[in-house]
């Protein structure tokens, strides 16, 4: 079976997505510029479904996830970071 595959450029120019203002500009602090991100997957009148904040930076929540959710100790986190794991 074959299926068409849309590129990111195809999606940016898609008439339905453009009509819905699907893509939004978000400031990216690591890059120091604004970048285009997908917006809310659904829109409804009277309902706020837009982006509330920027996507997380790489590793921004490592302490919460590894330390809090997974119980990795601070010493183990140092080893993982030095080893290039995180």
PDB file of N, CA, C and O in Angstrom:
ATOM      1  N   UNK A   1       0.834  -1.179   0.000  1.00  0.00           N
ATOM      2  CA  UNK A   1       0.000   0.000   0.000  1.00  0.00           C
ATOM      3  C   UNK A   1       0.878   1.241   0.000  1.00  0.00           C
ATOM      4  O   UNK A   1       1.933   1.266   0.634  1.00  0.00           O
ATOM      5  N   UNK A   2       0.444   2.255  -0.703  1.00  0.00           N
ATOM      6  CA  UNK A   2       1.157   3.523  -0.736  1.00  0.00           C
ATOM      7  C   UNK A   2       0.248   4.632  -0.233  1.00  0.00           C
ATOM      8  O   UNK A   2      -0.951   4.653  -0.508  1.00  0.00           O
ATOM      9  N   UNK A   3       0.839   5.536   0.497  1.00  0.00           N
ATOM     10  CA  UNK A   3       0.096   6.672   1.024  1.00  0.00           C
ATOM     11  C   UNK A   3       0.904   7.932   0.803  1.00  0.00           C
ATOM     12  O   UNK A   3       2.131   7.893   0.902  1.00  0.00           O
ATOM     13  N   UNK A   4       0.259   9.050   0.506  1.00  0.00           N
ATOM     14  CA  UNK A   4       1.012  10.298   0.377  1.00  0.00           C
ATOM     15  C   UNK A   4       1.522  10.750   1.745  1.00  0.00           C
ATOM     16  O   UNK A   4       0.868  10.531   2.765  1.00  0.00           O
ATOM     17  N   UNK A   5       2.671  11.369   1.754  1.00  0.00           N
ATOM     18  CA  UNK A   5       3.254  11.889   2.982  1.00  0.00           C
ATOM     19  C   UNK A   5       3.422  13.390   2.822  1.00  0.00           C
ATOM     20  O   UNK A   5       4.057  13.850   1.873  1.00  0.00           O
ATOM     21  N   UNK A   6       2.862  14.141   3.732  1.00  0.00           N
ATOM     22  CA  UNK A   6       2.963  15.600   3.686  1.00  0.00           C
ATOM     23  C   UNK A   6       4.234  16.043   4.395  1.00  0.00           C
ATOM     24  O   UNK A   6       4.556  15.545   5.473  1.00  0.00           O
ATOM     25  N   UNK A   7       4.952  16.978   3.789  1.00  0.00           N
ATOM     26  CA  UNK A   7       6.104  17.579   4.443  1.00  0.00           C
ATOM     27  C   UNK A   7       5.620  18.694   5.358  1.00  0.00           C
ATOM     28  O   UNK A   7       4.452  19.080   5.316  1.00  0.00           O
ATOM     29  N   UNK A   8       6.518  19.206   6.177  1.00  0.00           N
ATOM     30  CA  UNK A   8       6.150  20.319   7.051  1.00  0.00           C
ATOM     31  C   UNK A   8       5.727  21.513   6.205  1.00  0.00           C
ATOM     32  O   UNK A   8       4.785  22.224   6.555  1.00  0.00           O
ATOM     33  N   UNK A   9       6.420  21.734   5.095  1.00  0.00           N
ATOM     34  CA  UNK A   9       6.055  22.812   4.182  1.00  0.00           C
ATOM     35  C   UNK A   9       4.659  22.629   3.609  1.00  0.00           C
ATOM     36  O   UNK A   9       3.903  23.591   3.478  1.00  0.00           O
ATOM     37  N   UNK A  10       4.318  21.380   3.264  1.00  0.00           N
ATOM     38  CA  UNK A  10       2.968  21.091   2.765  1.00  0.00           C
ATOM     39  C   UNK A  10       1.918  21.466   3.816  1.00  0.00           C
ATOM     40  O   UNK A  10       0.887  22.057   3.494  1.00  0.00           O
ATOM     41  N   UNK A  11       2.193  21.118   5.059  1.00  0.00           N
ATOM     42  CA  UNK A  11       1.242  21.401   6.129  1.00  0.00           C
ATOM     43  C   UNK A  11       1.105  22.904   6.375  1.00  0.00           C
ATOM     44  O   UNK A  11       0.005  23.398   6.622  1.00  0.00           O
ATOM     45  N   UNK A  12       2.229  23.631   6.305  1.00  0.00           N
ATOM     46  CA  UNK A  12       2.167  25.076   6.502  1.00  0.00           C
ATOM     47  C   UNK A  12       1.299  25.761   5.452  1.00  0.00           C
ATOM     48  O   UNK A  12       0.689  26.796   5.720  1.00  0.00           O
ATOM     49  N   UNK A  13       1.248  25.180   4.262  1.00  0.00           N
ATOM     50  CA  UNK A  13       0.476  25.773   3.169  1.00  0.00           C
ATOM     51  C   UNK A  13      -0.905  25.139   2.982  1.00  0.00           C
ATOM     52  O   UNK A  13      -1.648  25.542   2.087  1.00  0.00           O
ATOM     53  N   UNK A  14      -1.252  24.173   3.795  1.00  0.00           N
ATOM     54  CA  UNK A  14      -2.527  23.484   3.637  1.00  0.00           C
ATOM     55  C   UNK A  14      -3.675  24.470   3.849  1.00  0.00           C
ATOM     56  O   UNK A  14      -3.713  25.154   4.872  1.00  0.00           O
ATOM     57  N   UNK A  15      -4.616  24.556   2.895  1.00  0.00           N
ATOM     58  CA  UNK A  15      -5.688  25.554   2.986  1.00  0.00           C
ATOM     59  C   UNK A  15      -6.545  25.440   4.249  1.00  0.00           C
ATOM     60  O   UNK A  15      -6.920  26.460   4.827  1.00  0.00           O
ATOM     61  N   UNK A  16      -6.855  24.244   4.676  1.00  0.00           N
ATOM     62  CA  UNK A  16      -7.706  24.075   5.867  1.00  0.00           C
ATOM     63  C   UNK A  16      -6.967  24.537   7.121  1.00  0.00           C
ATOM     64  O   UNK A  16      -7.545  25.220   7.966  1.00  0.00           O
ATOM     65  N   UNK A  17      -5.697  24.168   7.242  1.00  0.00           N
ATOM     66  CA  UNK A  17      -4.931  24.575   8.418  1.00  0.00           C
ATOM     67  C   UNK A  17      -4.703  26.083   8.430  1.00  0.00           C
ATOM     68  O   UNK A  17      -4.722  26.710   9.489  1.00  0.00           O
ATOM     69  N   UNK A  18      -4.490  26.658   7.263  1.00  0.00           N
ATOM     70  CA  UNK A  18      -4.325  28.121   7.174  1.00  0.00           C
ATOM     71  C   UNK A  18      -5.633  28.837   7.536  1.00  0.00           C
ATOM     72  O   UNK A  18      -5.608  29.852   8.232  1.00  0.00           O
ATOM     73  N   UNK A  19      -6.750  28.324   7.077  1.00  0.00           N
ATOM     74  CA  UNK A  19      -8.049  28.939   7.372  1.00  0.00           C
ATOM     75  C   UNK A  19      -8.347  28.906   8.872  1.00  0.00           C
ATOM     76  O   UNK A  19      -9.005  29.802   9.400  1.00  0.00           O
ATOM     77  N   UNK A  20      -7.864  27.880   9.545  1.00  0.00           N
ATOM     78  CA  UNK A  20      -8.095  27.737  10.989  1.00  0.00           C
ATOM     79  C   UNK A  20      -7.043  28.468  11.828  1.00  0.00           C
ATOM     80  O   UNK A  20      -7.128  28.476  13.057  1.00  0.00           O
ATOM     81  N   UNK A  21      -6.035  29.091  11.158  1.00  0.00           N
ATOM     82  CA  UNK A  21      -4.917  29.696  11.898  1.00  0.00           C
ATOM     83  C   UNK A  21      -4.289  28.683  12.849  1.00  0.00           C
ATOM     84  O   UNK A  21      -4.015  28.976  14.012  1.00  0.00           O
ATOM     85  N   UNK A  22      -4.069  27.485  12.319  1.00  0.00           N
ATOM     86  CA  UNK A  22      -3.583  26.371  13.134  1.00  0.00           C
ATOM     87  C   UNK A  22      -2.178  26.623  13.674  1.00  0.00           C
ATOM     88  O   UNK A  22      -1.903  26.351  14.843  1.00  0.00           O
ATOM     89  N   UNK A  23      -1.297  27.136  12.835  1.00  0.00           N
ATOM     90  CA  UNK A  23       0.082  27.331  13.272  1.00  0.00           C
ATOM     91  C   UNK A  23       0.224  28.672  13.976  1.00  0.00           C
ATOM     92  O   UNK A  23      -0.379  29.665  13.570  1.00  0.00           O
ATOM     93  N   UNK A  24       1.034  28.691  15.043  1.00  0.00           N
ATOM     94  CA  UNK A  24       1.236  29.894  15.836  1.00  0.00           C
ATOM     95  C   UNK A  24       2.735  30.155  15.987  1.00  0.00           C
ATOM     96  O   UNK A  24       3.552  29.236  15.941  1.00  0.00           O
ATOM     97  N   UNK A  25       3.067  31.414  16.166  1.00  0.00           N
ATOM     98  CA  UNK A  25       4.454  31.807  16.395  1.00  0.00           C
ATOM     99  C   UNK A  25       4.712  31.825  17.895  1.00  0.00           C
ATOM    100  O   UNK A  25       3.945  32.409  18.661  1.00  0.00           O
ATOM    101  N   UNK A  26       5.815  31.171  18.312  1.00  0.00           N
ATOM    102  CA  UNK A  26       6.170  31.073  19.723  1.00  0.00           C
ATOM    103  C   UNK A  26       7.634  31.470  19.869  1.00  0.00           C
ATOM    104  O   UNK A  26       8.479  31.056  19.076  1.00  0.00           O
ATOM    105  N   UNK A  27       7.925  32.267  20.880  1.00  0.00           N
ATOM    106  CA  UNK A  27       9.315  32.657  21.122  1.00  0.00           C
ATOM    107  C   UNK A  27      10.096  31.458  21.648  1.00  0.00           C
ATOM    108  O   UNK A  27       9.643  30.760  22.556  1.00  0.00           O
ATOM    109  N   UNK A  28      11.271  31.225  21.074  1.00  0.00           N
ATOM    110  CA  UNK A  28      12.117  30.100  21.477  1.00  0.00           C
ATOM    111  C   UNK A  28      13.387  30.654  22.118  1.00  0.00           C
ATOM    112  O   UNK A  28      14.260  31.157  21.411  1.00  0.00           O
ATOM    113  N   UNK A  29      13.507  30.570  23.463  1.00  0.00           N
ATOM    114  CA  UNK A  29      14.627  31.205  24.160  1.00  0.00           C
ATOM    115  C   UNK A  29      15.999  30.628  23.809  1.00  0.00           C
ATOM    116  O   UNK A  29      16.981  31.371  23.816  1.00  0.00           O
ATOM    117  N   UNK A  30      16.104  29.339  23.504  1.00  0.00           N
ATOM    118  CA  UNK A  30      17.409  28.769  23.156  1.00  0.00           C
ATOM    119  C   UNK A  30      17.895  29.280  21.803  1.00  0.00           C
ATOM    120  O   UNK A  30      19.094  29.473  21.605  1.00  0.00           O
ATOM    121  N   UNK A  31      16.973  29.499  20.877  1.00  0.00           N
ATOM    122  CA  UNK A  31      17.342  29.959  19.547  1.00  0.00           C
ATOM    123  C   UNK A  31      17.373  31.481  19.451  1.00  0.00           C
ATOM    124  O   UNK A  31      17.981  32.035  18.535  1.00  0.00           O
ATOM    125  N   UNK A  32      16.718  32.157  20.394  1.00  0.00           N
ATOM    126  CA  UNK A  32      16.676  33.605  20.375  1.00  0.00           C
ATOM    127  C   UNK A  32      15.835  34.165  19.241  1.00  0.00           C
ATOM    128  O   UNK A  32      16.107  35.258  18.744  1.00  0.00           O
ATOM    129  N   UNK A  33      14.822  33.426  18.833  1.00  0.00           N
ATOM    130  CA  UNK A  33      13.940  33.901  17.764  1.00  0.00           C
ATOM    131  C   UNK A  33      12.568  33.260  17.921  1.00  0.00           C
ATOM    132  O   UNK A  33      12.355  32.415  18.790  1.00  0.00           O
ATOM    133  N   UNK A  34      11.650  33.676  17.069  1.00  0.00           N
ATOM    134  CA  UNK A  34      10.299  33.112  17.052  1.00  0.00           C
ATOM    135  C   UNK A  34      10.269  31.958  16.067  1.00  0.00           C
ATOM    136  O   UNK A  34      10.866  32.041  14.993  1.00  0.00           O
ATOM    137  N   UNK A  35       9.580  30.883  16.421  1.00  0.00           N
ATOM    138  CA  UNK A  35       9.450  29.725  15.541  1.00  0.00           C
ATOM    139  C   UNK A  35       7.971  29.361  15.401  1.00  0.00           C
ATOM    140  O   UNK A  35       7.147  29.725  16.240  1.00  0.00           O
ATOM    141  N   UNK A  36       7.657  28.650  14.348  1.00  0.00           N
ATOM    142  CA  UNK A  36       6.274  28.259  14.076  1.00  0.00           C
ATOM    143  C   UNK A  36       6.002  26.894  14.680  1.00  0.00           C
ATOM    144  O   UNK A  36       6.706  25.925  14.395  1.00  0.00           O
ATOM    145  N   UNK A  37       4.970  26.827  15.519  1.00  0.00           N
ATOM    146  CA  UNK A  37       4.569  25.585  16.173  1.00  0.00           C
ATOM    147  C   UNK A  37       3.124  25.247  15.804  1.00  0.00           C
ATOM    148  O   UNK A  37       2.338  26.144  15.498  1.00  0.00           O
ATOM    149  N   UNK A  38       2.774  23.975  15.832  1.00  0.00           N
ATOM    150  CA  UNK A  38       1.358  23.617  15.675  1.00  0.00           C
ATOM    151  C   UNK A  38       0.567  24.164  16.859  1.00  0.00           C
ATOM    152  O   UNK A  38       1.053  24.182  17.990  1.00  0.00           O
ATOM    153  N   UNK A  39      -0.640  24.604  16.587  1.00  0.00           N
ATOM    154  CA  UNK A  39      -1.495  25.124  17.642  1.00  0.00           C
ATOM    155  C   UNK A  39      -2.424  24.051  18.185  1.00  0.00           C
ATOM    156  O   UNK A  39      -2.131  22.857  18.122  1.00  0.00           O
ATOM    157  N   UNK A  40      -3.536  24.498  18.713  1.00  0.00           N
ATOM    158  CA  UNK A  40      -4.513  23.582  19.299  1.00  0.00           C
ATOM    159  C   UNK A  40      -5.098  22.670  18.225  1.00  0.00           C
ATOM    160  O   UNK A  40      -5.386  23.112  17.112  1.00  0.00           O
ATOM    161  N   UNK A  41      -5.271  21.404  18.567  1.00  0.00           N
ATOM    162  CA  UNK A  41      -5.793  20.442  17.590  1.00  0.00           C
ATOM    163  C   UNK A  41      -7.294  20.585  17.390  1.00  0.00           C
ATOM    164  O   UNK A  41      -7.850  20.071  16.419  1.00  0.00           O
ATOM    165  N   UNK A  42      -7.951  21.288  18.317  1.00  0.00           N
ATOM    166  CA  UNK A  42      -9.388  21.497  18.199  1.00  0.00           C
ATOM    167  C   UNK A  42      -9.695  22.950  18.579  1.00  0.00           C
ATOM    168  O   UNK A  42      -9.052  23.523  19.458  1.00  0.00           O
ATOM    169  N   UNK A  43     -10.668  23.521  17.915  1.00  0.00           N
ATOM    170  CA  UNK A  43     -11.103  24.872  18.255  1.00  0.00           C
ATOM    171  C   UNK A  43     -12.613  24.852  18.410  1.00  0.00           C
ATOM    172  O   UNK A  43     -13.319  24.218  17.625  1.00  0.00           O
ATOM    173  N   UNK A  44     -13.104  25.548  19.426  1.00  0.00           N
ATOM    174  CA  UNK A  44     -14.539  25.630  19.656  1.00  0.00           C
ATOM    175  C   UNK A  44     -14.864  27.041  20.122  1.00  0.00           C
ATOM    176  O   UNK A  44     -14.098  27.658  20.863  1.00  0.00           O
ATOM    177  N   UNK A  45     -15.988  27.531  19.685  1.00  0.00           N
ATOM    178  CA  UNK A  45     -16.397  28.875  20.050  1.00  0.00           C
ATOM    179  C   UNK A  45     -16.568  28.989  21.561  1.00  0.00           C
ATOM    180  O   UNK A  45     -17.230  28.163  22.190  1.00  0.00           O
ATOM    181  N   UNK A  46     -15.967  30.013  22.120  1.00  0.00           N
ATOM    182  CA  UNK A  46     -16.099  30.253  23.553  1.00  0.00           C
ATOM    183  C   UNK A  46     -15.175  29.419  24.419  1.00  0.00           C
ATOM    184  O   UNK A  46     -15.254  29.484  25.646  1.00  0.00           O
ATOM    185  N   UNK A  47     -14.297  28.631  23.800  1.00  0.00           N
ATOM    186  CA  UNK A  47     -13.385  27.775  24.557  1.00  0.00           C
ATOM    187  C   UNK A  47     -11.954  28.172  24.217  1.00  0.00           C
ATOM    188  O   UNK A  47     -11.600  28.264  23.041  1.00  0.00           O
ATOM    189  N   UNK A  48     -11.135  28.406  25.226  1.00  0.00           N
ATOM    190  CA  UNK A  48      -9.738  28.762  25.017  1.00  0.00           C
ATOM    191  C   UNK A  48      -8.910  27.480  24.917  1.00  0.00           C
ATOM    192  O   UNK A  48      -8.743  26.760  25.902  1.00  0.00           O
ATOM    193  N   UNK A  49      -8.395  27.203  23.720  1.00  0.00           N
ATOM    194  CA  UNK A  49      -7.610  25.985  23.532  1.00  0.00           C
ATOM    195  C   UNK A  49      -6.223  26.280  22.978  1.00  0.00           C
ATOM    196  O   UNK A  49      -5.522  25.366  22.542  1.00  0.00           O
ATOM    197  N   UNK A  50      -5.818  27.555  22.993  1.00  0.00           N
ATOM    198  CA  UNK A  50      -4.528  27.932  22.432  1.00  0.00           C
ATOM    199  C   UNK A  50      -3.372  27.511  23.318  1.00  0.00           C
ATOM    200  O   UNK A  50      -3.562  26.971  24.407  1.00  0.00           O
ATOM    201  N   UNK A  51      -2.166  27.772  22.825  1.00  0.00           N
ATOM    202  CA  UNK A  51      -0.977  27.465  23.608  1.00  0.00           C
ATOM    203  C   UNK A  51      -0.948  28.344  24.844  1.00  0.00           C
ATOM    204  O   UNK A  51      -1.170  29.552  24.761  1.00  0.00           O
ATOM    205  N   UNK A  52      -0.677  27.744  25.978  1.00  0.00           N
ATOM    206  CA  UNK A  52      -0.625  28.500  27.224  1.00  0.00           C
ATOM    207  C   UNK A  52       0.807  28.862  27.588  1.00  0.00           C
ATOM    208  O   UNK A  52       1.039  29.810  28.338  1.00  0.00           O
ATOM    209  N   UNK A  53       1.753  28.123  27.067  1.00  0.00           N
ATOM    210  CA  UNK A  53       3.171  28.391  27.318  1.00  0.00           C
ATOM    211  C   UNK A  53       3.984  27.730  26.223  1.00  0.00           C
ATOM    212  O   UNK A  53       3.466  26.945  25.429  1.00  0.00           O
ATOM    213  N   UNK A  54       5.243  28.054  26.194  1.00  0.00           N
ATOM    214  CA  UNK A  54       6.118  27.487  25.182  1.00  0.00           C
ATOM    215  C   UNK A  54       6.393  26.015  25.485  1.00  0.00           C
ATOM    216  O   UNK A  54       6.239  25.584  26.628  1.00  0.00           O
ATOM    217  N   UNK A  55       6.793  25.246  24.488  1.00  0.00           N
ATOM    218  CA  UNK A  55       7.211  23.868  24.748  1.00  0.00           C
ATOM    219  C   UNK A  55       8.453  23.869  25.636  1.00  0.00           C
ATOM    220  O   UNK A  55       9.217  24.833  25.605  1.00  0.00           O
ATOM    221  N   UNK A  56       8.674  22.833  26.415  1.00  0.00           N
ATOM    222  CA  UNK A  56       9.829  22.817  27.314  1.00  0.00           C
ATOM    223  C   UNK A  56      11.150  22.765  26.548  1.00  0.00           C
ATOM    224  O   UNK A  56      11.234  22.215  25.450  1.00  0.00           O
ATOM    225  N   UNK A  57      12.173  23.351  27.159  1.00  0.00           N
ATOM    226  CA  UNK A  57      13.517  23.278  26.602  1.00  0.00           C
ATOM    227  C   UNK A  57      14.070  21.881  26.846  1.00  0.00           C
ATOM    228  O   UNK A  57      13.583  21.159  27.716  1.00  0.00           O
ATOM    229  N   UNK A  58      15.069  21.508  26.092  1.00  0.00           N
ATOM    230  CA  UNK A  58      15.691  20.197  26.263  1.00  0.00           C
ATOM    231  C   UNK A  58      16.228  20.063  27.687  1.00  0.00           C
ATOM    232  O   UNK A  58      17.044  20.871  28.129  1.00  0.00           O
ATOM    233  N   UNK A  59      15.771  19.053  28.388  1.00  0.00           N
ATOM    234  CA  UNK A  59      16.235  18.792  29.748  1.00  0.00           C
ATOM    235  C   UNK A  59      15.640  19.685  30.824  1.00  0.00           C
ATOM    236  O   UNK A  59      16.018  19.576  31.991  1.00  0.00           O
ATOM    237  N   UNK A  60      14.727  20.559  30.461  1.00  0.00           N
ATOM    238  CA  UNK A  60      14.184  21.524  31.414  1.00  0.00           C
ATOM    239  C   UNK A  60      13.520  20.862  32.620  1.00  0.00           C
ATOM    240  O   UNK A  60      13.581  21.403  33.724  1.00  0.00           O
ATOM    241  N   UNK A  61      12.894  19.715  32.437  1.00  0.00           N
ATOM    242  CA  UNK A  61      12.177  19.050  33.526  1.00  0.00           C
ATOM    243  C   UNK A  61      12.871  17.770  34.003  1.00  0.00           C
ATOM    244  O   UNK A  61      12.235  16.902  34.600  1.00  0.00           O
ATOM    245  N   UNK A  62      14.162  17.658  33.740  1.00  0.00           N
ATOM    246  CA  UNK A  62      14.890  16.451  34.144  1.00  0.00           C
ATOM    247  C   UNK A  62      14.774  16.175  35.643  1.00  0.00           C
ATOM    248  O   UNK A  62      14.540  15.036  36.048  1.00  0.00           O
ATOM    249  N   UNK A  63      14.938  17.215  36.470  1.00  0.00           N
ATOM    250  CA  UNK A  63      14.890  16.984  37.917  1.00  0.00           C
ATOM    251  C   UNK A  63      13.517  16.501  38.372  1.00  0.00           C
ATOM    252  O   UNK A  63      13.413  15.617  39.222  1.00  0.00           O
ATOM    253  N   UNK A  64      12.462  17.088  37.800  1.00  0.00           N
ATOM    254  CA  UNK A  64      11.114  16.665  38.188  1.00  0.00           C
ATOM    255  C   UNK A  64      10.822  15.237  37.738  1.00  0.00           C
ATOM    256  O   UNK A  64      10.239  14.449  38.484  1.00  0.00           O
ATOM    257  N   UNK A  65      11.235  14.909  36.506  1.00  0.00           N
ATOM    258  CA  UNK A  65      10.923  13.586  35.959  1.00  0.00           C
ATOM    259  C   UNK A  65      11.826  12.518  36.555  1.00  0.00           C
ATOM    260  O   UNK A  65      11.343  11.538  37.123  1.00  0.00           O
ATOM    261  N   UNK A  66      13.145  12.704  36.426  1.00  0.00           N
ATOM    262  CA  UNK A  66      14.069  11.674  36.907  1.00  0.00           C
ATOM    263  C   UNK A  66      14.097  11.607  38.431  1.00  0.00           C
ATOM    264  O   UNK A  66      14.025  10.527  39.017  1.00  0.00           O
ATOM    265  N   UNK A  67      14.202  12.772  39.063  1.00  0.00           N
ATOM    266  CA  UNK A  67      14.296  12.785  40.522  1.00  0.00           C
ATOM    267  C   UNK A  67      12.965  12.534  41.203  1.00  0.00           C
ATOM    268  O   UNK A  67      12.877  11.742  42.141  1.00  0.00           O
ATOM    269  N   UNK A  68      11.919  13.217  40.724  1.00  0.00           N
ATOM    270  CA  UNK A  68      10.621  13.090  41.372  1.00  0.00           C
ATOM    271  C   UNK A  68       9.857  11.854  40.956  1.00  0.00           C
ATOM    272  O   UNK A  68       9.508  11.023  41.795  1.00  0.00           O
ATOM    273  N   UNK A  69       9.593  11.725  39.663  1.00  0.00           N
ATOM    274  CA  UNK A  69       8.761  10.620  39.175  1.00  0.00           C
ATOM    275  C   UNK A  69       9.474   9.271  39.212  1.00  0.00           C
ATOM    276  O   UNK A  69       8.863   8.251  39.532  1.00  0.00           O
ATOM    277  N   UNK A  70      10.767   9.265  38.883  1.00  0.00           N
ATOM    278  CA  UNK A  70      11.490   7.993  38.778  1.00  0.00           C
ATOM    279  C   UNK A  70      12.373   7.685  39.982  1.00  0.00           C
ATOM    280  O   UNK A  70      12.911   6.583  40.087  1.00  0.00           O
ATOM    281  N   UNK A  71      12.528   8.643  40.888  1.00  0.00           N
ATOM    282  CA  UNK A  71      13.290   8.403  42.108  1.00  0.00           C
ATOM    283  C   UNK A  71      14.793   8.320  41.920  1.00  0.00           C
ATOM    284  O   UNK A  71      15.481   7.716  42.743  1.00  0.00           O
ATOM    285  N   UNK A  72      15.321   8.912  40.854  1.00  0.00           N
ATOM    286  CA  UNK A  72      16.767   8.907  40.631  1.00  0.00           C
ATOM    287  C   UNK A  72      17.402   9.919  41.584  1.00  0.00           C
ATOM    288  O   UNK A  72      16.932  11.051  41.691  1.00  0.00           O
ATOM    289  N   UNK A  73      18.468   9.516  42.274  1.00  0.00           N
ATOM    290  CA  UNK A  73      19.121  10.392  43.243  1.00  0.00           C
ATOM    291  C   UNK A  73      19.927  11.472  42.523  1.00  0.00           C
ATOM    292  O   UNK A  73      20.259  11.316  41.348  1.00  0.00           O
ATOM    293  N   UNK A  74      20.243  12.572  43.224  1.00  0.00           N
ATOM    294  CA  UNK A  74      21.078  13.615  42.612  1.00  0.00           C
ATOM    295  C   UNK A  74      22.426  13.081  42.130  1.00  0.00           C
ATOM    296  O   UNK A  74      22.907  13.481  41.071  1.00  0.00           O
ATOM    297  N   UNK A  75      23.035  12.182  42.900  1.00  0.00           N
ATOM    298  CA  UNK A  75      24.321  11.603  42.481  1.00  0.00           C
ATOM    299  C   UNK A  75      24.168  10.777  41.208  1.00  0.00           C
ATOM    300  O   UNK A  75      25.014  10.839  40.316  1.00  0.00           O
ATOM    301  N   UNK A  76      23.088  10.006  41.125  1.00  0.00           N
ATOM    302  CA  UNK A  76      22.829   9.213  39.915  1.00  0.00           C
ATOM    303  C   UNK A  76      22.574  10.121  38.715  1.00  0.00           C
ATOM    304  O   UNK A  76      22.968   9.801  37.593  1.00  0.00           O
ATOM    305  N   UNK A  77      21.916  11.251  38.955  1.00  0.00           N
ATOM    306  CA  UNK A  77      21.651  12.193  37.863  1.00  0.00           C
ATOM    307  C   UNK A  77      22.954  12.759  37.317  1.00  0.00           C
ATOM    308  O   UNK A  77      23.091  12.944  36.108  1.00  0.00           O
ATOM    309  N   UNK A  78      23.914  13.036  38.202  1.00  0.00           N
ATOM    310  CA  UNK A  78      25.218  13.538  37.755  1.00  0.00           C
ATOM    311  C   UNK A  78      25.897  12.500  36.865  1.00  0.00           C
ATOM    312  O   UNK A  78      26.452  12.842  35.821  1.00  0.00           O
ATOM    313  N   UNK A  79      25.855  11.245  37.274  1.00  0.00           N
ATOM    314  CA  UNK A  79      26.463  10.166  36.479  1.00  0.00           C
ATOM    315  C   UNK A  79      25.784  10.051  35.131  1.00  0.00           C
ATOM    316  O   UNK A  79      26.457   9.920  34.109  1.00  0.00           O
ATOM    317  N   UNK A  80      24.466  10.098  35.113  1.00  0.00           N
ATOM    318  CA  UNK A  80      23.720  10.008  33.849  1.00  0.00           C
ATOM    319  C   UNK A  80      24.039  11.186  32.940  1.00  0.00           C
ATOM    320  O   UNK A  80      24.186  11.018  31.729  1.00  0.00           O
ATOM    321  N   UNK A  81      24.147  12.390  33.527  1.00  0.00           N
ATOM    322  CA  UNK A  81      24.439  13.574  32.720  1.00  0.00           C
ATOM    323  C   UNK A  81      25.859  13.504  32.170  1.00  0.00           C
ATOM    324  O   UNK A  81      26.077  13.788  30.993  1.00  0.00           O
ATOM    325  N   UNK A  82      26.824  13.129  33.001  1.00  0.00           N
ATOM    326  CA  UNK A  82      28.218  13.019  32.550  1.00  0.00           C
ATOM    327  C   UNK A  82      28.376  11.931  31.506  1.00  0.00           C
ATOM    328  O   UNK A  82      29.244  12.030  30.639  1.00  0.00           O
ATOM    329  N   UNK A  83      27.559  10.904  31.570  1.00  0.00           N
ATOM    330  CA  UNK A  83      27.611   9.820  30.600  1.00  0.00           C
ATOM    331  C   UNK A  83      26.855  10.122  29.315  1.00  0.00           C
ATOM    332  O   UNK A  83      26.827   9.300  28.399  1.00  0.00           O
ATOM    333  N   UNK A  84      26.235  11.316  29.246  1.00  0.00           N
ATOM    334  CA  UNK A  84      25.506  11.687  28.047  1.00  0.00           C
ATOM    335  C   UNK A  84      24.158  11.008  27.893  1.00  0.00           C
ATOM    336  O   UNK A  84      23.559  11.046  26.819  1.00  0.00           O
ATOM    337  N   UNK A  85      23.677  10.384  28.968  1.00  0.00           N
ATOM    338  CA  UNK A  85      22.394   9.700  28.929  1.00  0.00           C
ATOM    339  C   UNK A  85      21.259  10.719  28.966  1.00  0.00           C
ATOM    340  O   UNK A  85      20.260  10.588  28.258  1.00  0.00           O
ATOM    341  N   UNK A  86      21.434  11.730  29.802  1.00  0.00           N
ATOM    342  CA  UNK A  86      20.432  12.801  29.889  1.00  0.00           C
ATOM    343  C   UNK A  86      21.110  14.148  29.716  1.00  0.00           C
ATOM    344  O   UNK A  86      20.446  15.183  29.756  1.00  0.00           O
TER     345      UNK A  86
END
